[in-house]
Every structure is written in C-alpha cells, then in structure tokens.
Amino acid sequence: MGLNVLWLQSGGCGGCSMSLLNADVADFPGWWRQAGLNLLWHPSLSLASGVDALGVLDDCLNARVALDVLCLEGALLRGPQGTGRFHLLAGTGLPMTHWVERLAGVARHVVAVGSCAAFGGVSAAGPNPTEACGLQFEDDRPGGLLGAAFRARAGLPVVNVAGCPTHPGWVTDTLSALAAGLLGPDDLDSLQRPRFYADQLVHHGCTRNEYYEFKASAAKPSDLGCMMEHMGCKGTQAHADCNIRLWNGEGSCTRGGYACISCTEPGFQDPGHAFHATPKLAGIPIGLPTDMPKAWFVALASLSKSATPKRVKHNATADHIVVPPVARRTRLK
C-alpha cells in the first residue's frame, strides 16, 4: 500500500518545494510512485484549487481519505498576539495554525520540511514580529505550535527534515522510510532530525579538507583554502551529509565556494555576526569543531600550520591550483 502525503505551505519562501523539484532524477513523480508515495495535494504541484483543494483537507479530517503523512513547509505564524490571523488559509477565514493542529491530530506521521517548519528558521529571524515557530520547536526549545508532548497517531514526534532548503533526497528518503516502517524513535537525533543525514557533518567529504587539516585558510571568497578560520564556514559543526550526498549529483555550498552557514541547525538565521565572518576570541574561532576541546584545537592548529606544505599554503589563497602535487615514484605497496 502507498503512503498518502498531504503537503501544506505556511510562512516561508517555498524553497524546499523548489529544491524537491530539482531532484537529480529524470522523472520526479515516477520516483515518488516507485517509493510508494501518493501525493494527495500540494499547493504548487497539484491541479486542484479552491473548493476542490479544501475538499481534500475535509476528506482527511473526516477519515474519508487516510492521512498517512502531513508535511508542512514553512514556519507557523502565530501572530498577532497568538491569534494566527497573520496567515489565513484562503477560502476558509481560519488561521493556518488551526488547520495544521487539526490535521496533525489525525495524521499517522507529521513531517516538518525545512528549518522554518522545524525550528522557525528564517521566518523567525530578528524580532520575529509574526511570532513564527516550528511545529514542535521554537529554535532549539521544545514546544512550537503542537507542544513538546505531541505524538502523531503512529507514535512518533514531528520528524524534522531540517535544512534551508532541504535536500530532495532527505525528504524522499524520510517518507520512504516511513512507508517501509523503518523510521523509529531511535532513528531520530535529539532535535528529531533523521539520523541517516543528521549523524554526518557537512565537513565530512568536503573537498577543502586538506586545507583544513593544515589550517591553510582562504582569505577571500574565491580562494581554494579552508573557509572556517576567516570566512565563517560552520561545516565542522553543521549536521548534514551535503558533501557526501551531493546536490544535483555534483554540488554543495562549500564546493561552490560558499561557506556553510549551518542551515540545518536551530537558530542559524541569527548568528549575531555576518554570515561570511568568523567570530574570534584572542584570534581563535569561537565556533570550534563539534566535540573538540579548545585546548586541543589550539595545539593542533599550531602544529598543523608549522607543517603545512608550500603547495598547500600557496594554493589556499589562490582561485586555482598554482602548485600541483609533485609527481614522483613512491613505490607504494
């Protein structure tokens, strides 16, 4: 049997849907059908609108159609003053928060697609005048719209497929795992993200890792070197497999020359500094690699820089390979 998926969009840019359509497969609808996923309705991808679209929601609420997965993209806008009337579902006069709460109550699974739906994300940036929040988190604090105690009918909390935007593979693999009964509580991390991608770091598989190892750092955006020390890269802290599961089969932020801004993490939208800057204390980056004591990092960085090959040092501050590796017979066995 297939998995009936209802997809709603709340306060956000629609970027996760756009990312989903950029999946590196020739036949996206066929991909979902093969995975056993039946899309009941999506505001951008479905032909039904108006009364017909509302009819789909009504069928789900009244059990005429089984709602296996409620996917929400975008943050929940609770303003003004908790009324939710900053975002009314067209044609109903009722807040989107009202519809989401009711549909979540009958869904077997609830999935937050993107960091806005998971934690509030960009929609909750700054003073957050719309009172935006995630489905079950407000930044890293449990709660959100549905409350920390919420469990969908199948027993799981909200599954947070965080990212800004999400990788299309993260979304489809999560839904496929739910369809196969292969996603349980132990398969989610402490922020309820699927561990198949959240147990990795963006740093894993980064093509700049040789520069990182020798602390040979980029000084400007076009440089080849590691972007952690000066360019604001948080790849050693961000939980995602972006450099292993490449976007469109070939790219990632760091491979494109952009620092990782840690978009899968709660609160990434308000770092307290420019995204391209690395905040430091006494010349040492404040945001150190996950699980690494500061003293170790300082000692390692000092040793690494003293051992940096000239090739790596020169190439780190260039936009192309200036000094290639020496070609010699190594007689490796």
C-alpha positions in Angstrom: 0.0 0.0 0.0 1.1 3.5 -0.7 1.6 6.3 1.8 -0.8 9.2 1.4 1.0 12.5 1.7 -0.6 15.9 2.2 1.7 18.9 1.8 0.9 22.3 3.2 2.9 25.5 3.0 2.9 28.1 5.7 5.2 31.1 6.5 8.2 30.6 4.2 9.6 31.1 0.7 8.6 27.8 -0.9 12.3 26.9 -1.4 12.0 23.4 -0.1 9.4 22.6 -2.8 11.7 24.1 -5.4 14.6 22.0 -4.1 12.4 18.9 -4.2 11.7 19.6 -7.9 15.4 19.9 -8.5 16.0 16.3 -7.5 18.5 14.7 -9.8 16.1 12.2 -11.3 14.5 12.4 -14.8 11.0 11.6 -13.5 10.2 13.1 -10.1 6.6 11.9 -10.0 7.7 8.4 -11.0 10.4 8.4 -8.3 7.7 9.1 -5.7 5.3 6.5 -7.1 8.1 3.9 -7.0 8.8 4.8 -3.4 5.1 4.2 -2.6 4.3 7.8 -2.0 0.9 9.2 -3.1 0.7 13.0 -3.1 -2.8 13.9 -2.1 -2.3 17.6 -2.6 0.4 20.2 -2.8 -0.3 23.9 -3.3 2.1 24.3 -6.2 2.2 20.8 -7.8 -1.5 19.8 -7.7 -4.2 20.9 -10.2 -6.9 21.1 -7.6 -7.5 24.5 -6.1 -10.3 26.4 -4.3 -13.2 24.3 -3.2 -11.6 21.1 -4.6 -8.4 21.6 -2.6 -10.4 22.3 0.6 -12.3 19.1 -0.1 -9.1 17.1 0.1 -8.4 18.6 3.6 -12.0 17.9 4.6 -11.7 14.3 3.4 -8.6 13.8 5.5 -10.2 15.3 8.6 -13.3 13.1 8.3 -11.4 9.9 7.6 -12.8 9.5 4.1 -9.2 9.5 2.9 -6.4 8.1 5.1 -3.9 10.8 6.0 -0.6 8.9 6.4 1.8 11.9 6.4 1.2 15.6 6.9 4.1 17.5 5.5 4.4 21.1 6.5 6.8 23.6 4.7 7.3 27.0 6.3 7.0 28.3 9.8 3.8 28.6 11.7 2.7 32.3 12.1 1.0 32.6 15.4 0.6 36.4 15.4 -0.8 38.8 16.0 -1.0 38.0 19.7 -1.4 34.3 19.3 -4.4 34.5 17.0 -2.7 33.1 13.9 -4.5 35.6 11.8 -1.4 36.8 10.0 -1.9 33.7 7.9 -5.4 32.6 6.9 -5.9 29.6 4.7 -7.5 31.1 1.6 -11.2 30.5 1.3 -11.7 29.4 4.9 -11.2 32.5 7.0 -9.4 30.3 9.5 -5.7 30.6 10.5 -3.3 28.1 9.0 -2.3 27.2 12.6 -5.9 26.0 13.1 -5.8 23.7 10.1 -2.4 22.3 10.9 -3.4 21.5 14.5 -6.5 19.6 13.3 -4.7 17.7 10.5 -1.8 16.8 12.8 -4.3 15.3 15.1 -5.5 12.8 12.5 -2.2 12.1 10.7 -0.2 8.9 11.2 3.0 10.9 10.8 3.9 14.6 10.8 6.9 15.8 9.0 8.4 19.3 9.1 10.0 20.0 5.8 12.8 22.6 6.1 14.2 24.5 9.1 11.3 27.0 9.1 8.8 24.3 9.8 11.2 22.5 12.1 12.5 25.4 14.2 11.1 28.7 12.9 14.1 29.3 10.7 14.5 32.5 8.6 10.8 33.2 9.1 11.5 33.7 12.9 14.6 35.8 12.4 15.3 39.1 14.3 12.4 40.4 16.5 10.1 37.8 14.9 7.0 40.1 14.6 4.9 37.3 13.1 5.5 35.1 16.1 6.8 32.4 13.8 7.7 29.0 15.3 8.3 25.4 14.2 5.8 22.6 14.6 7.4 21.2 17.7 10.3 23.5 18.4 11.0 27.2 18.8 14.6 27.4 17.8 16.2 24.7 20.0 13.5 24.9 22.6 10.8 22.1 22.6 7.3 23.4 22.2 6.4 25.1 19.0 2.8 25.0 17.7 2.0 21.4 18.7 3.8 21.3 22.0 6.7 19.1 23.3 4.4 16.2 24.2 2.8 15.9 20.8 2.9 12.5 19.1 1.4 11.6 15.8 -1.0 8.6 15.6 1.8 6.2 14.8 3.7 7.3 17.9 6.5 9.4 16.6 7.0 13.1 17.4 7.3 15.6 14.5 10.1 14.4 12.1 12.2 17.4 11.4 13.8 17.3 8.0 15.7 20.4 8.6 17.7 22.4 6.0 17.3 25.7 4.2 16.4 24.4 1.8 16.1 20.6 2.4 18.0 18.2 0.1 15.4 16.4 -2.0 16.9 13.1 -1.0 16.4 13.9 2.7 12.7 14.4 2.1 12.1 11.4 -0.1 14.2 9.0 1.9 12.4 10.1 5.1 9.0 9.5 3.5 10.2 6.2 2.0 11.5 5.1 5.4 8.1 5.9 7.0 6.3 4.0 4.2 8.5 0.9 4.9 8.1 1.2 8.7 11.9 1.8 9.0 11.9 5.1 10.9 11.5 4.8 14.7 12.4 6.9 17.7 16.0 5.7 17.7 16.4 6.8 14.1 15.9 10.5 15.1 18.5 12.6 16.8 18.0 14.9 19.8 16.4 17.5 17.6 14.2 14.9 15.9 16.1 15.0 12.6 16.5 11.7 10.7 19.9 10.3 11.7 20.6 9.0 8.2 21.7 12.5 7.3 22.0 14.3 10.7 24.6 11.9 12.0 27.0 13.3 9.4 28.7 16.7 9.4 29.0 19.0 6.4 32.7 18.7 7.0 32.7 15.1 6.0 33.7 14.7 2.4 34.5 18.4 1.9 36.9 18.9 -0.9 38.7 21.5 1.2 39.7 19.0 3.9 43.4 19.0 3.1 43.4 22.8 3.7 41.5 22.3 6.9 44.0 19.7 8.1 46.9 22.1 7.7 44.8 25.1 8.7 45.6 26.7 5.3 42.8 29.2 5.2 41.1 31.2 2.4 41.4 34.9 2.7 38.7 35.9 0.2 35.7 34.2 -1.3 37.4 33.0 -4.5 40.3 31.2 -2.6 40.6 27.4 -2.5 41.6 27.2 1.2 39.5 26.2 4.2 36.8 28.8 5.0 36.5 28.1 8.7 39.2 30.4 10.0 38.2 33.6 8.2 35.1 33.1 6.0 32.5 32.0 8.5 32.2 28.3 7.5 30.5 26.1 10.1 30.9 22.8 8.2 32.6 21.3 11.2 29.5 22.0 13.4 26.6 21.5 11.0 24.8 18.2 11.0 24.1 17.2 7.3 25.6 15.0 4.6 25.8 17.8 2.0 29.4 16.8 0.8 28.6 13.1 0.7 25.1 13.3 -0.8 25.8 16.0 -3.4 23.1 18.4 -4.6 22.0 17.6 -8.2 24.6 14.9 -8.1 27.6 17.2 -8.1 27.5 20.3 -5.9 27.4 21.6 -2.3 27.8 25.0 -0.8 31.4 24.6 0.1 32.2 23.1 -3.4 30.6 26.2 -4.9 32.9 28.4 -2.8 30.3 29.4 -0.2 30.8 28.9 3.5 28.4 26.6 5.3 26.0 28.7 7.4 24.7 25.7 9.3 21.2 25.8 7.9 20.1 22.5 9.4 20.6 23.8 12.9 18.1 25.8 15.0 18.9 29.5 15.3 21.2 29.6 12.2 19.3 32.6 10.9 20.6 34.8 13.8 24.3 34.1 14.2 25.0 37.5 15.7 27.5 38.4 13.0 27.8 38.5 9.2 27.4 35.0 7.7 30.7 35.4 5.9 32.7 36.3 9.1 34.2 34.0 11.7 33.9 35.5 15.2 37.1 35.0 17.2 38.3 35.4 20.7 42.0 36.1 21.1 42.4 35.1 17.4 40.8 31.7 17.9 37.4 30.9 16.2 34.6 30.8 18.8 32.7 28.1 16.9 35.1 25.2 17.1 34.5 21.7 15.6 31.9 19.6 17.3 33.2 17.7 20.3 36.7 19.3 20.1 38.1 20.9 23.3 39.5 24.4 22.7 43.0 23.5 24.0 43.2 20.5 21.6 42.2 22.7 18.7 44.8 25.4 19.5 47.6 22.8 19.8 46.5 21.0 16.6 46.3 24.3 14.7 49.7 25.3 15.8 51.3 22.0 14.8 49.4 21.9 11.5 50.4 25.3 10.4 54.0 24.7 11.1 53.9 21.5 9.0 51.9 23.0 6.0 53.5 22.1 2.7 54.3 25.1 0.5 52.0 23.7 -2.1 49.0 23.8 0.2 49.9 27.2 1.6 50.2 28.8 -1.9 47.1 27.1 -3.3 44.9 28.1 -0.2 44.9 31.8 -1.2 44.5 31.3 -4.9 41.5 30.6 -7.1 43.1 27.8 -9.0 45.9 25.2 -8.4 49.1 27.2 -8.5 51.4 24.5 -7.3 50.4 20.9 -8.3 51.4 17.9 -6.2 54.9 16.6 -7.0 54.8 13.6 -9.4 57.3 11.0 -8.2 57.5 7.3 -7.9 56.6 6.4 -4.4 56.9 2.6 -4.7 53.8 2.2 -2.5 52.9 -1.5 -1.9 
